[in-house]
Amino acid sequence: MMMMLNLLFQLYSPLLISIFITCAAAVDTITLNQIIKDNGDTIVSPAGNFKLGFFSPGSSKNRYVGIWYDKISTLTVVWVANREAPLNDTTGELSVSRGGLQLRNGNNTVMWSTNSSGSFSLVAQLLDTGNLVLRDRGILIWQSFDHPGDTLLPGMRIGIVSGKDIHLTSWKSVNDPSAGPYALRVDPNGYPQLFMTEDAISSARFGPWNGVRLNGMPNLGANSEQFVFIDKERYYEFNLVNNSLVSRLYLTPEGNIQHLRWINRTRNWDVFSTATSDNCAHYSFCGAYGVCSISNVPACKCLEGFEPRRPDDWNLADWSSGCQRKKPLACEHDDIFSSVEKVKLPNTNQSWYNQSMTLVECEAACRRNCSCNAYANSDISNGGSGCLLWFDDLTDIREDDETQPLYIRMPFSNLTSHTTRDHDSKNKKQTITIVVSISLGSILVCLLILAAWRKKRRSKKKIPGSVAAPDKIHTNESGNEDTELSSYSLTIIAKSTNNFSPDNKLGEGGFGPVYKGVLEDGREIAVKRLSETSTQGLDEFKNEVKFIAKLQHRNLVKLLGYCIQGNERMLIYEYMANKSLDSFIFDASRSSILDWPHRFHIIHGIARGLLYLHHDSRLKIIHRDLKASNILLDKYLNPKISDFGLARRFTGQENEANTNKVVGTYGYIPPEYALHGIFSVKSDVYSFGVLVLEIVSGKKNRGFSQDEHNYTLIGHAWRLYKEGKSLELMSSSLEASCVESQVLRLIHIGLLCVQHHAEDRPTMSSVFMMLGNENALPPPKEPAFFVEEEMPQLRSVSSVPTLDSVDEITITLLQAR
């Protein structure tokens, strides 16, 4: 008997040893058709750092597949596979098949999967970093680090990586790992910074990155972090200086960011550092140009040279309206830059940056651009380098211990000894030089004005077709001289546009063709040339000059000058590299370029521009022709409202007006204006609502059709809203990038704006507030929509002149009432 056993042992011992070695080697992997059951089965990373298996969080009885620390006594889960699809019993099985890593319940239903098809060589492995990877023949095809939950482990990245938006999302509670309201993500626009969002609305900002740490948040990460931004990738990475430590960044269910370290002695997680969570951490707590200080009472104050925009609100401790300049910028060469220190730098979402420029070059770049509000070094390491420019309002500033200076553009009249930046300890000399230069310049200007006046006196007649003296236009609607634009000769404009070459033609509207030009100093311009056949003419030309020359806002196109010579009338604008909005949203091949974040940003910018026109400018302007082709996009896809040829000004307490000449564009004009000639700020609100629905859907309001009905886009949107199917309105190109809650909210706001009766529509100030928060919205009433057969009055006027505007029709209706 013993001889028989010895013989069997000799025969089978190699096989037994082989099986033992295979099992030992496979402790960290799941191979094809291998099953991890919810009966205590687990896999452990090679060095025993992490374990994967089934667990129940907190007091919950639901079962999840997760990864947790194996050497720590307190169960600390760092990743959950099926966080949105819990199992309600212990029949779950995790396995690898040719469809990837899959979790099935007792009914063999797939509850969660990596959706990563491959060959019979698929293997899942748990690494010592806590990363669960899936490989096919050694090639990585999926990893859990690309799908984080509420924890950032050393070596993980959040941001834009390989075209994917990777971000942290909080748990709903300690008992429920499904996605909570808070997310920590890298801003995809402007200079890199971290944002905390609550229900997709910005609630806190951490940054920008200054080459060493997040500006304004020096304790977060404790020098174990870095930002990488190369080509199209930008991501925040958390690493450890000492690999013997057990450390992680954790986004709590309450929305706090904590840097935690495990302390063996106390057997507990220690909060090593945390992102600031006081009132000043709330995003833009003090509004534009406001500074928050947690040690001050009240907490908010305005930057020097600024004052509260709405003093009454500030007295009631509502600082959200922010501050405005005491003295407007004239955008002169002698503007100064006030140095502000010990503050967190403003939001860089709309900023521009160059990593190779010096600070002197940075100032020069900001000075050359009238839209530049401030500048700073982008990197503080090695004495400072790089350039960061702000073109938007300066928001979300708080007092801090940061020593990185911020240089804010101010008019020369604000010059004070303690605010002027000094590069080389020659402030006095520079100031004297500036004063002398201004004095000499003023004398020269006076001499030129005197010469022009004498020339005008000697003139016996005006130049044919001119609307003002050929060297400048400077009369406002009251006859006062307060608007002066640069005059360009026909020779200069013809040369800049290659003699109005068809290759330089950007498009054509009701006014006439628009050409791209390049001036001798390298500036790119857009030349709007009044055509001889245009039904718009002298009145619209004067109107455009009269209004837009006085309106300065980042979301309004900038008028640089004009050209009047003989019968030629031209307006010279800043060049907008991406042309008009309609060329994107209505074009099947280009619509995908504008993903959801870009479209949301564009809608927000249009609203901001209209708010300025209606409420914040010194004129109360009704645009009257707001449409997709009149929204231009700069090289950063920032929206700017253009074409003020049909604009009207309201004065005093005037709220609406009547006209017997109805102008505008089919599909964008409200019913009270089209049918009765009554227009008001609510007319623009209606047009804005149409624009919102068009931007979300990628469809035109006019000409929209469905097989089952002949509604306009507005009617279609209303029908879907009533049926609870509003999301079906969204363009299919937005499916991968959209935030569903934002899309639904924007559609709701759009329907509020197009309600039939003007008094039911919100003001632009209300719209702007709706866009910026998640408060409940009132239900919309039935909108003003027409099927094509319901517009006989607009289509039967045979004598109505029409103005072609790109691929739309701008109408002028006489005797509308």
VEXPABA-45509 format. One record per residue (C-alpha): residue number from 1; x, y, z. Coordinates in steps of 0.25 Angstrom, whole numbers, padded with zeros to 4 digits. Example, Ala and Ser with C-alpha at 12.3 -4.5 7.8 and 13.67 -1.06 7.14 Angstrom:
BEGIN
1,0049,-0018,0031
2,0055,-0004,0029
END
This chain:
BEGIN
1,0000,0000,0000
2,0011,0010,0004
3,0018,0006,-0009
4,0006,0009,-0017
5,0004,0023,-0010
6,0019,0026,-0013
7,0017,0023,-0027
8,0005,0032,-0029
9,0012,0043,-0022
10,0024,0042,-0031
11,0014,0042,-0043
12,0005,0053,-0039
13,0014,0062,-0031
14,0019,0071,-0043
15,0004,0073,-0046
16,0000,0077,-0032
17,0012,0086,-0031
18,0008,0093,-0044
19,-0006,0095,-0040
20,-0001,0101,-0027
21,0008,0110,-0034
22,-0003,0114,-0044
23,-0013,0117,-0033
24,-0002,0125,-0025
25,0001,0133,-0038
26,-0013,0136,-0041
27,-0017,0142,-0028
28,-0017,0156,-0034
29,-0024,0153,-0047
30,-0037,0148,-0053
31,-0035,0140,-0065
32,-0045,0136,-0076
33,-0057,0129,-0071
34,-0052,0130,-0056
35,-0062,0134,-0046
36,-0062,0142,-0034
37,-0074,0139,-0026
38,-0080,0147,-0014
39,-0076,0136,-0004
40,-0063,0142,0000
41,-0056,0141,-0013
42,-0046,0152,-0015
43,-0033,0155,-0023
44,-0021,0163,-0016
45,-0011,0172,-0023
46,0003,0166,-0023
47,0009,0173,-0011
48,-0004,0172,-0003
49,-0008,0187,-0004
50,-0022,0185,-0009
51,-0033,0175,-0010
52,-0045,0173,-0020
53,-0058,0166,-0016
54,-0072,0168,-0012
55,-0076,0177,0000
56,-0088,0185,0006
57,-0085,0200,0010
58,-0089,0205,0023
59,-0102,0200,0028
60,-0107,0197,0014
61,-0110,0182,0010
62,-0108,0184,-0004
63,-0096,0177,-0010
64,-0085,0184,-0019
65,-0072,0180,-0025
66,-0061,0189,-0020
67,-0046,0191,-0018
68,-0042,0194,-0003
69,-0029,0195,0005
70,-0025,0181,0009
71,-0014,0185,0020
72,-0024,0195,0027
73,-0033,0190,0038
74,-0044,0200,0035
75,-0051,0196,0022
76,-0048,0208,0012
77,-0053,0206,-0002
78,-0046,0214,-0013
79,-0054,0209,-0025
80,-0068,0203,-0028
81,-0071,0196,-0041
82,-0086,0195,-0040
83,-0089,0208,-0032
84,-0102,0211,-0040
85,-0106,0197,-0041
86,-0106,0190,-0027
87,-0109,0175,-0025
88,-0120,0172,-0015
89,-0114,0158,-0011
90,-0101,0150,-0011
91,-0103,0143,-0024
92,-0094,0152,-0032
93,-0083,0147,-0040
94,-0071,0155,-0046
95,-0064,0149,-0058
96,-0056,0151,-0071
97,-0062,0148,-0084
98,-0060,0152,-0098
99,-0069,0164,-0095
100,-0059,0169,-0084
101,-0061,0169,-0069
102,-0075,0166,-0066
103,-0084,0166,-0053
104,-0096,0157,-0054
105,-0107,0155,-0043
106,-0114,0141,-0040
107,-0123,0143,-0052
108,-0111,0143,-0061
109,-0114,0158,-0064
110,-0102,0167,-0067
111,-0102,0178,-0056
112,-0089,0184,-0060
113,-0079,0182,-0071
114,-0066,0189,-0076
115,-0072,0188,-0090
116,-0058,0184,-0095
117,-0059,0172,-0105
118,-0046,0165,-0108
119,-0040,0151,-0111
120,-0039,0138,-0102
121,-0026,0144,-0096
122,-0034,0155,-0088
123,-0028,0156,-0074
124,-0032,0165,-0062
125,-0022,0169,-0052
126,-0022,0177,-0039
127,-0009,0185,-0038
128,-0002,0190,-0025
129,-0006,0204,-0029
130,-0021,0201,-0027
131,-0023,0201,-0042
132,-0031,0189,-0048
133,-0027,0187,-0062
134,-0032,0179,-0074
135,-0022,0174,-0084
136,-0023,0166,-0097
137,-0010,0159,-0101
138,-0003,0169,-0092
139,-0009,0182,-0098
140,-0017,0190,-0088
141,-0031,0192,-0093
142,-0038,0197,-0080
143,-0034,0202,-0066
144,-0042,0206,-0054
145,-0033,0219,-0052
146,-0041,0224,-0064
147,-0054,0223,-0057
148,-0051,0228,-0043
149,-0062,0230,-0032
150,-0060,0239,-0020
151,-0045,0235,-0018
152,-0032,0240,-0025
153,-0021,0230,-0022
154,-0006,0234,-0025
155,-0003,0232,-0040
156,-0018,0235,-0044
157,-0022,0247,-0053
158,-0034,0255,-0054
159,-0036,0264,-0066
160,-0036,0263,-0081
161,-0028,0250,-0084
162,-0029,0244,-0098
163,-0041,0252,-0101
164,-0049,0247,-0088
165,-0054,0256,-0077
166,-0049,0248,-0065
167,-0054,0254,-0051
168,-0057,0250,-0037
169,-0072,0249,-0033
170,-0076,0248,-0018
171,-0084,0237,-0012
172,-0099,0241,-0009
173,-0096,0236,0005
174,-0087,0227,0013
175,-0098,0216,0011
176,-0100,0219,-0004
177,-0088,0219,-0014
178,-0097,0224,-0026
179,-0093,0238,-0032
180,-0096,0249,-0022
181,-0097,0264,-0026
182,-0083,0268,-0025
183,-0072,0266,-0035
184,-0057,0271,-0036
185,-0052,0273,-0050
186,-0042,0281,-0058
187,-0048,0293,-0066
188,-0046,0289,-0080
189,-0045,0304,-0084
190,-0035,0315,-0082
191,-0023,0313,-0073
192,-0023,0300,-0064
193,-0031,0300,-0051
194,-0040,0291,-0043
195,-0055,0293,-0041
196,-0064,0287,-0031
197,-0078,0286,-0037
198,-0091,0283,-0029
199,-0102,0278,-0039
200,-0093,0282,-0050
201,-0093,0297,-0045
202,-0080,0303,-0041
203,-0079,0303,-0026
204,-0064,0305,-0023
205,-0051,0307,-0031
206,-0037,0303,-0028
207,-0027,0309,-0036
208,-0021,0313,-0045
209,-0008,0305,-0045
210,0004,0314,-0043
211,0015,0304,-0047
212,0016,0299,-0032
213,0002,0298,-0026
214,-0012,0302,-0028
215,-0012,0317,-0026
216,-0020,0321,-0014
217,-0021,0306,-0009
218,-0006,0304,-0004
219,-0009,0293,0006
220,-0017,0284,-0004
221,-0008,0272,-0008
222,0004,0277,0001
223,0013,0278,-0011
224,0010,0264,-0016
225,0002,0269,-0028
226,0004,0274,-0042
227,-0003,0279,-0054
228,0000,0274,-0068
229,-0005,0282,-0080
230,0001,0278,-0094
231,-0006,0278,-0107
232,-0021,0274,-0105
233,-0018,0268,-0091
234,-0019,0275,-0078
235,-0020,0267,-0065
236,-0017,0268,-0050
237,-0009,0257,-0044
238,-0007,0253,-0030
239,0006,0247,-0026
240,0014,0243,-0013
241,0027,0249,-0009
242,0029,0237,0001
243,0023,0224,-0005
244,0023,0218,0009
245,0011,0226,0013
246,-0003,0222,0010
247,-0010,0234,0005
248,-0022,0239,-0004
249,-0030,0250,-0008
250,-0045,0248,-0004
251,-0057,0256,-0008
252,-0067,0254,0003
253,-0082,0253,0001
254,-0084,0267,0007
255,-0075,0273,-0004
256,-0062,0275,0004
257,-0048,0271,-0002
258,-0039,0264,0008
259,-0024,0260,0007
260,-0024,0248,0016
261,-0013,0239,0022
262,-0014,0226,0029
263,-0007,0226,0043
264,-0004,0212,0048
265,-0002,0217,0063
266,-0016,0222,0064
267,-0022,0212,0053
268,-0029,0224,0047
269,-0030,0233,0035
270,-0023,0247,0038
271,-0028,0259,0030
272,-0014,0264,0026
273,-0020,0276,0018
274,-0033,0281,0012
275,-0038,0290,0002
276,-0043,0303,0008
277,-0058,0301,0011
278,-0062,0314,0017
279,-0072,0325,0011
280,-0061,0331,0003
281,-0059,0317,-0004
282,-0073,0318,-0010
283,-0071,0322,-0025
284,-0071,0336,-0028
285,-0077,0339,-0014
286,-0074,0354,-0016
287,-0077,0355,-0031
288,-0069,0362,-0042
289,-0057,0370,-0036
290,-0061,0367,-0022
291,-0051,0362,-0012
292,-0055,0352,-0001
293,-0048,0352,0012
294,-0052,0342,0023
295,-0046,0351,0034
296,-0054,0364,0030
297,-0068,0368,0034
298,-0074,0369,0024
299,-0067,0358,0016
300,-0067,0366,0003
301,-0061,0378,-0002
302,-0058,0384,-0016
303,-0044,0385,-0022
304,-0038,0398,-0022
305,-0044,0407,-0033
306,-0057,0399,-0033
307,-0070,0401,-0026
308,-0082,0393,-0023
309,-0091,0391,-0035
310,-0104,0390,-0027
311,-0101,0398,-0014
312,-0115,0395,-0008
313,-0112,0380,-0010
314,-0099,0381,-0003
315,-0105,0388,0009
316,-0114,0375,0010
317,-0101,0366,0010
318,-0105,0361,-0004
319,-0091,0363,-0011
320,-0094,0354,-0023
321,-0096,0366,-0033
322,-0081,0370,-0031
323,-0074,0383,-0034
324,-0072,0392,-0045
325,-0061,0402,-0049
326,-0063,0416,-0043
327,-0057,0422,-0056
328,-0058,0415,-0069
329,-0046,0410,-0077
330,-0044,0418,-0090
331,-0034,0408,-0095
332,-0023,0418,-0096
333,-0008,0415,-0097
334,-0006,0422,-0084
335,-0014,0412,-0076
336,-0007,0407,-0064
337,-0007,0394,-0057
338,-0010,0393,-0042
339,-0002,0383,-0035
340,-0011,0374,-0025
341,-0004,0364,-0016
342,-0008,0354,-0006
343,-0021,0349,-0014
344,-0025,0337,-0021
345,-0024,0339,-0036
346,-0038,0341,-0043
347,-0045,0331,-0051
348,-0037,0327,-0063
349,-0048,0320,-0071
350,-0047,0331,-0082
351,-0033,0334,-0081
352,-0021,0333,-0091
353,-0007,0328,-0087
354,0007,0327,-0093
355,0017,0319,-0085
356,0029,0325,-0092
357,0026,0340,-0090
358,0033,0349,-0080
359,0025,0358,-0071
360,0029,0370,-0079
361,0024,0364,-0092
362,0012,0360,-0084
363,0009,0374,-0080
364,0011,0379,-0095
365,0001,0368,-0100
366,-0009,0372,-0090
367,-0007,0387,-0093
368,-0009,0385,-0108
369,-0023,0378,-0106
370,-0034,0387,-0101
371,-0042,0375,-0096
372,-0030,0371,-0087
373,-0034,0374,-0072
374,-0022,0368,-0065
375,-0009,0360,-0066
376,0000,0352,-0057
377,0011,0342,-0058
378,0006,0328,-0061
379,0017,0321,-0054
380,0024,0326,-0041
381,0035,0315,-0040
382,0049,0320,-0043
383,0046,0335,-0041
384,0033,0335,-0050
385,0031,0333,-0065
386,0020,0331,-0075
387,0008,0340,-0077
388,-0007,0339,-0073
389,-0017,0350,-0079
390,-0031,0352,-0074
391,-0042,0357,-0084
392,-0054,0354,-0075
393,-0059,0360,-0063
394,-0050,0357,-0051
395,-0058,0348,-0042
396,-0056,0339,-0030
397,-0045,0347,-0024
398,-0041,0345,-0009
399,-0031,0350,0000
400,-0020,0339,0002
401,-0005,0338,0006
402,-0001,0337,-0009
403,0010,0346,-0013
404,0008,0345,-0027
405,0004,0359,-0032
406,-0008,0362,-0041
407,-0008,0374,-0050
408,-0021,0380,-0053
409,-0023,0390,-0064
410,-0028,0404,-0059
411,-0029,0418,-0065
412,-0017,0427,-0064
413,-0026,0436,-0054
414,-0025,0425,-0044
415,-0010,0426,-0043
416,-0005,0425,-0028
417,0008,0423,-0023
418,0005,0410,-0016
419,-0002,0403,-0028
420,0007,0405,-0040
421,0015,0394,-0044
422,0030,0396,-0044
423,0039,0387,-0053
424,0052,0394,-0051
425,0050,0404,-0039
426,0048,0416,-0048
427,0033,0419,-0045
428,0036,0434,-0044
429,0043,0435,-0057
430,0032,0427,-0064
431,0021,0435,-0058
432,0028,0448,-0063
433,0030,0442,-0076
434,0015,0438,-0077
435,0011,0452,-0073
436,0020,0459,-0083
437,0015,0450,-0094
438,0001,0452,-0091
439,0003,0467,-0090
440,0010,0467,-0104
441,0000,0457,-0109
442,-0012,0466,-0105
443,-0005,0479,-0111
444,-0004,0471,-0124
445,-0018,0466,-0124
446,-0023,0480,-0122
447,-0015,0485,-0134
448,-0021,0474,-0142
449,-0035,0477,-0138
450,-0033,0492,-0141
451,-0027,0489,-0155
452,-0039,0479,-0157
453,-0049,0490,-0153
454,-0042,0501,-0162
455,-0043,0491,-0173
456,-0058,0488,-0171
457,-0060,0503,-0171
458,-0054,0505,-0184
459,-0062,0493,-0190
460,-0073,0498,-0200
461,-0080,0485,-0200
462,-0080,0471,-0194
463,-0075,0459,-0200
464,-0086,0452,-0208
465,-0093,0441,-0200
466,-0085,0444,-0187
467,-0092,0444,-0174
468,-0082,0453,-0166
469,-0068,0459,-0169
470,-0059,0449,-0176
471,-0049,0449,-0164
472,-0058,0445,-0153
473,-0072,0442,-0148
474,-0075,0448,-0135
475,-0090,0452,-0133
476,-0099,0444,-0124
477,-0114,0443,-0124
478,-0115,0456,-0117
479,-0106,0464,-0126
480,-0095,0464,-0115
481,-0081,0460,-0119
482,-0077,0448,-0110
483,-0074,0437,-0120
484,-0062,0437,-0129
485,-0057,0426,-0138
486,-0045,0424,-0146
487,-0046,0427,-0161
488,-0040,0418,-0171
489,-0038,0422,-0186
490,-0043,0414,-0197
491,-0029,0411,-0202
492,-0025,0405,-0189
493,-0038,0396,-0188
494,-0037,0392,-0202
495,-0022,0388,-0200
496,-0025,0381,-0187
497,-0036,0372,-0194
498,-0028,0370,-0207
499,-0037,0379,-0214
500,-0050,0373,-0209
501,-0046,0359,-0214
502,-0056,0348,-0214
503,-0046,0340,-0207
504,-0047,0350,-0195
505,-0062,0350,-0195
506,-0067,0344,-0182
507,-0082,0345,-0185
508,-0093,0354,-0188
509,-0105,0360,-0180
510,-0116,0370,-0182
511,-0106,0382,-0181
512,-0097,0376,-0192
513,-0084,0367,-0193
514,-0074,0365,-0182
515,-0059,0363,-0185
516,-0047,0359,-0177
517,-0036,0369,-0177
518,-0022,0370,-0171
519,-0017,0384,-0168
520,-0002,0388,-0170
521,0000,0387,-0155
522,-0004,0372,-0156
523,-0018,0374,-0149
524,-0029,0365,-0155
525,-0042,0373,-0158
526,-0056,0370,-0164
527,-0061,0380,-0174
528,-0076,0382,-0175
529,-0079,0388,-0189
530,-0092,0395,-0192
531,-0096,0389,-0205
532,-0103,0398,-0216
533,-0115,0389,-0216
534,-0116,0388,-0201
535,-0130,0391,-0196
536,-0123,0396,-0183
537,-0116,0409,-0185
538,-0112,0422,-0179
539,-0122,0421,-0167
540,-0116,0407,-0163
541,-0102,0411,-0165
542,-0104,0423,-0156
543,-0111,0414,-0146
544,-0100,0404,-0145
545,-0090,0415,-0143
546,-0098,0422,-0133
547,-0101,0410,-0124
548,-0089,0400,-0125
549,-0078,0411,-0124
550,-0083,0414,-0110
551,-0085,0400,-0106
552,-0073,0393,-0100
553,-0075,0379,-0095
554,-0068,0366,-0097
555,-0080,0359,-0103
556,-0083,0370,-0113
557,-0075,0371,-0126
558,-0065,0383,-0126
559,-0066,0394,-0136
560,-0052,0399,-0140
561,-0056,0410,-0150
562,-0062,0414,-0163
563,-0059,0418,-0177
564,-0067,0428,-0185
565,-0063,0432,-0199
566,-0072,0436,-0210
567,-0083,0426,-0210
568,-0076,0416,-0202
569,-0080,0413,-0188
570,-0073,0403,-0180
571,-0072,0399,-0165
572,-0059,0393,-0159
573,-0060,0382,-0149
574,-0051,0373,-0141
575,-0049,0360,-0148
576,-0056,0348,-0143
577,-0049,0336,-0147
578,-0060,0326,-0145
579,-0070,0334,-0153
580,-0085,0333,-0149
581,-0092,0323,-0139
582,-0101,0318,-0150
583,-0089,0312,-0158
584,-0087,0302,-0147
585,-0101,0298,-0141
586,-0108,0297,-0154
587,-0097,0290,-0162
588,-0096,0275,-0160
589,-0081,0273,-0162
590,-0078,0285,-0153
591,-0088,0283,-0142
592,-0080,0273,-0134
593,-0069,0284,-0132
594,-0078,0291,-0122
595,-0080,0281,-0111
596,-0089,0283,-0099
597,-0079,0291,-0091
598,-0077,0301,-0102
599,-0092,0302,-0105
600,-0095,0305,-0091
601,-0084,0315,-0091
602,-0089,0322,-0103
603,-0103,0323,-0098
604,-0098,0329,-0085
605,-0090,0339,-0093
606,-0101,0343,-0101
607,-0110,0345,-0089
608,-0099,0354,-0083
609,-0098,0362,-0095
610,-0113,0365,-0095
611,-0113,0368,-0080
612,-0103,0378,-0083
613,-0111,0384,-0094
614,-0124,0384,-0086
615,-0120,0388,-0072
616,-0105,0391,-0070
617,-0101,0400,-0082
618,-0103,0415,-0081
619,-0113,0413,-0093
620,-0125,0404,-0092
621,-0124,0397,-0105
622,-0134,0387,-0112
623,-0126,0379,-0123
624,-0138,0375,-0131
625,-0131,0365,-0140
626,-0124,0355,-0130
627,-0122,0342,-0138
628,-0112,0331,-0140
629,-0105,0338,-0152
630,-0103,0351,-0143
631,-0096,0343,-0133
632,-0081,0343,-0136
633,-0070,0334,-0130
634,-0056,0338,-0127
635,-0044,0329,-0128
636,-0047,0324,-0114
637,-0062,0322,-0118
638,-0067,0333,-0109
639,-0080,0339,-0114
640,-0082,0353,-0118
641,-0095,0360,-0123
642,-0093,0367,-0136
643,-0102,0376,-0146
644,-0108,0387,-0139
645,-0114,0393,-0151
646,-0128,0391,-0146
647,-0126,0394,-0132
648,-0134,0404,-0124
649,-0132,0412,-0111
650,-0142,0413,-0100
651,-0141,0426,-0091
652,-0146,0429,-0077
653,-0157,0420,-0072
654,-0161,0415,-0086
655,-0164,0400,-0086
656,-0170,0398,-0100
657,-0172,0405,-0113
658,-0181,0404,-0125
659,-0176,0405,-0140
660,-0182,0404,-0153
661,-0170,0398,-0159
662,-0167,0384,-0154
663,-0153,0379,-0156
664,-0146,0366,-0152
665,-0145,0352,-0157
666,-0155,0341,-0159
667,-0155,0331,-0147
668,-0149,0341,-0137
669,-0159,0352,-0136
670,-0170,0351,-0125
671,-0185,0351,-0129
672,-0188,0365,-0122
673,-0177,0371,-0131
674,-0181,0364,-0144
675,-0196,0366,-0143
676,-0197,0379,-0136
677,-0183,0386,-0137
678,-0181,0386,-0122
679,-0167,0384,-0117
680,-0159,0384,-0104
681,-0148,0377,-0097
682,-0157,0365,-0097
683,-0156,0365,-0112
684,-0141,0362,-0110
685,-0144,0352,-0099
686,-0153,0344,-0109
687,-0142,0344,-0119
688,-0132,0339,-0109
689,-0142,0328,-0105
690,-0143,0323,-0120
691,-0127,0324,-0120
692,-0126,0315,-0108
693,-0135,0304,-0114
694,-0128,0305,-0127
695,-0114,0304,-0120
696,-0119,0292,-0112
697,-0126,0285,-0124
698,-0117,0289,-0136
699,-0130,0292,-0144
700,-0135,0305,-0149
701,-0149,0310,-0143
702,-0154,0314,-0157
703,-0154,0303,-0167
704,-0154,0292,-0156
705,-0163,0280,-0159
706,-0167,0267,-0154
707,-0174,0255,-0161
708,-0185,0255,-0150
709,-0188,0270,-0150
710,-0184,0283,-0156
711,-0180,0291,-0144
712,-0169,0301,-0143
713,-0157,0297,-0135
714,-0164,0304,-0123
715,-0177,0296,-0125
716,-0169,0283,-0125
717,-0161,0287,-0113
718,-0174,0290,-0106
719,-0180,0277,-0110
720,-0168,0269,-0104
721,-0169,0277,-0091
722,-0183,0274,-0089
723,-0180,0259,-0092
724,-0168,0259,-0082
725,-0159,0256,-0094
726,-0151,0269,-0095
727,-0138,0262,-0096
728,-0142,0257,-0110
729,-0140,0271,-0115
730,-0125,0271,-0112
731,-0116,0269,-0124
732,-0110,0255,-0126
733,-0097,0261,-0127
734,-0097,0266,-0112
735,-0100,0252,-0106
736,-0086,0249,-0102
737,-0083,0262,-0096
738,-0096,0267,-0090
739,-0101,0269,-0076
740,-0115,0265,-0076
741,-0120,0273,-0065
742,-0114,0286,-0071
743,-0120,0282,-0085
744,-0134,0281,-0079
745,-0132,0294,-0071
746,-0128,0301,-0083
747,-0140,0296,-0091
748,-0149,0300,-0080
749,-0143,0314,-0080
750,-0144,0315,-0095
751,-0159,0312,-0094
752,-0161,0322,-0083
753,-0155,0333,-0092
754,-0164,0330,-0104
755,-0177,0330,-0096
756,-0188,0336,-0104
757,-0191,0349,-0096
758,-0179,0358,-0094
759,-0182,0360,-0079
760,-0181,0346,-0076
761,-0167,0345,-0081
762,-0155,0347,-0071
763,-0146,0359,-0072
764,-0131,0357,-0077
765,-0127,0359,-0062
766,-0136,0348,-0058
767,-0131,0339,-0069
768,-0117,0341,-0065
769,-0120,0337,-0051
770,-0127,0325,-0056
771,-0115,0321,-0064
772,-0106,0322,-0052
773,-0113,0314,-0041
774,-0121,0302,-0039
775,-0134,0308,-0033
776,-0147,0303,-0037
777,-0153,0309,-0050
778,-0167,0313,-0052
779,-0175,0305,-0062
780,-0176,0311,-0076
781,-0189,0315,-0082
782,-0192,0312,-0096
783,-0182,0319,-0105
784,-0184,0327,-0117
785,-0182,0317,-0128
786,-0188,0317,-0142
787,-0190,0306,-0152
788,-0186,0311,-0166
789,-0201,0312,-0170
790,-0203,0321,-0158
791,-0195,0333,-0164
792,-0203,0338,-0175
793,-0201,0353,-0171
794,-0186,0351,-0172
795,-0186,0344,-0185
796,-0197,0351,-0193
797,-0191,0365,-0193
798,-0186,0366,-0207
799,-0180,0379,-0206
800,-0172,0375,-0194
801,-0157,0377,-0197
802,-0148,0366,-0193
803,-0134,0366,-0189
804,-0125,0354,-0191
805,-0117,0351,-0178
806,-0108,0339,-0180
807,-0118,0328,-0182
808,-0130,0335,-0175
809,-0139,0346,-0178
810,-0139,0359,-0171
811,-0153,0365,-0173
812,-0158,0380,-0173
813,-0173,0380,-0171
814,-0180,0394,-0174
815,-0193,0397,-0167
816,-0193,0385,-0158
817,-0204,0390,-0149
END
